[in-house]
Amino acid sequence: MLSAAGASLFCSGDNVFISSAFAQTAPAAAAGGDMQSSLMSMLPLVLMFVVLYFVMIRPQMKRQKEHRSMIEALAKGDEVATSGGLIGRVTKLGDSYVSVEVANGVEVQLQRSAVVQVLPKGTVK
C-alpha cells in the first residue's frame, strides 16, 4: 500500500485501485474547465468542416450552377461536346433532350445533361 497526496493506491498483480475518496473529488475540481475543454475538443471538427466547405463543397456547387446555366442557354446551331466524347452541332432542342448532328445526315438524340461543353463556332467541320 502506497500513499500519495492523500490517496491510497492498492496494487495486487495487474489490478490497480485508487481510493474512492480521491476518485470522487477529481471531477468536482475539473467541472469549471469542463465546458471550455469540451468546446475546445470540438474546435478541430468544426475547422475541418469549414475547410471542406470552402475546398470541396462550394466549388462543386459553383460548377453545377455554371453547367445548369450553360445547358439552359443551348441554342440551335451551337457546337457541343458530350460526356461520351461526341462532338457535333445542335439541330433540335427539347425540354430534356437535344438532337446533335455528329456527321452529315447522322443525328443523335441525347439528354441535355450529357452536354459538357459548348465549343467555339467553327470547331466542327
PEWOGI-V543107 format. One record per residue. N is the residue number from 1. RES is the residue in three letters. SS is DSSP state (~ for helix, > for strand, _ for the rest). PHI is phi as a letter, one per 20 degrees, with the letter a starting at -180 (999 if undefined). NEAR is the number of other ideal C-beta (glycine too) atoms within 8 Angstrom. Layout:
n = (N/N)
res = (RES/RES)
ss = (SS/SS)
phi = (PHI/PHI)
near = (NEAR/NEAR)
This chain:
n = (1/2/3/4/5/6/7/8/9/10/11/12/13/14/15/16/17/18/19/20/21/22/23/24/25/26/27/28/29/30/31/32/33/34/35/36/37/38/39/40/41/42/43/44/45/46/47/48/49/50/51/52/53/54/55/56/57/58/59/60/61/62/63/64/65/66/67/68/69/70/71/72/73/74/75/76/77/78/79/80/81/82/83/84/85/86/87/88/89/90/91/92/93/94/95/96/97/98/99/100/101/102/103/104/105/106/107/108/109/110/111/112/113/114/115/116/117/118/119/120/121/122/123/124/125)
res = (MET/LEU/SER/ALA/ALA/GLY/ALA/SER/LEU/PHE/CYS/SER/GLY/ASP/ASN/VAL/PHE/ILE/SER/SER/ALA/PHE/ALA/GLN/THR/ALA/PRO/ALA/ALA/ALA/ALA/GLY/GLY/ASP/MET/GLN/SER/SER/LEU/MET/SER/MET/LEU/PRO/LEU/VAL/LEU/MET/PHE/VAL/VAL/LEU/TYR/PHE/VAL/MET/ILE/ARG/PRO/GLN/MET/LYS/ARG/GLN/LYS/GLU/HIS/ARG/SER/MET/ILE/GLU/ALA/LEU/ALA/LYS/GLY/ASP/GLU/VAL/ALA/THR/SER/GLY/GLY/LEU/ILE/GLY/ARG/VAL/THR/LYS/LEU/GLY/ASP/SER/TYR/VAL/SER/VAL/GLU/VAL/ALA/ASN/GLY/VAL/GLU/VAL/GLN/LEU/GLN/ARG/SER/ALA/VAL/VAL/GLN/VAL/LEU/PRO/LYS/GLY/THR/VAL/LYS)
ss = (_/>/>/>/_/_/>/>/>/>/>/>/_/_/>/>/>/>/_/~/~/~/~/~/~/~/~/~/~/~/~/~/~/~/~/~/~/~/~/~/~/~/~/~/~/~/~/~/~/~/~/~/~/~/~/~/~/~/~/~/~/~/~/~/~/~/~/~/~/~/~/~/_/_/_/_/_/_/>/>/>/>/_/_/_/_/>/>/>/>/>/>/>/_/_/_/>/>/>/>/>/>/>/_/_/>/>/>/>/>/>/~/~/~/>/>/>/>/>/_/_/_/_/_/_)
phi = (999/d/c/b/l/n/d/d/d/d/d/b/m/e/e/c/c/d/g/f/f/f/f/f/e/f/f/f/f/e/f/f/e/f/f/f/f/f/f/f/f/e/g/f/f/f/f/f/f/f/f/g/f/f/e/d/f/f/f/f/f/f/f/f/f/f/f/f/f/f/f/f/e/g/c/f/n/f/e/c/d/d/f/e/n/f/c/a/d/f/d/c/c/c/f/c/c/c/e/c/e/e/b/f/n/d/d/c/e/c/f/f/f/f/f/d/b/e/e/f/f/n/f/e/d)
near = (5/6/7/6/4/6/10/9/12/8/7/4/4/3/7/7/6/9/9/6/8/12/8/8/8/8/7/7/6/8/7/4/7/8/6/7/8/8/8/7/7/8/8/7/7/8/8/8/8/8/8/9/9/7/7/7/8/9/8/8/8/8/8/8/8/8/9/8/8/10/10/6/7/13/7/7/6/9/14/15/9/13/6/5/6/10/11/13/10/16/8/8/8/7/3/5/9/14/13/15/12/9/6/4/4/7/10/10/7/12/7/10/5/9/15/7/6/9/10/5/5/6/8/8/3)
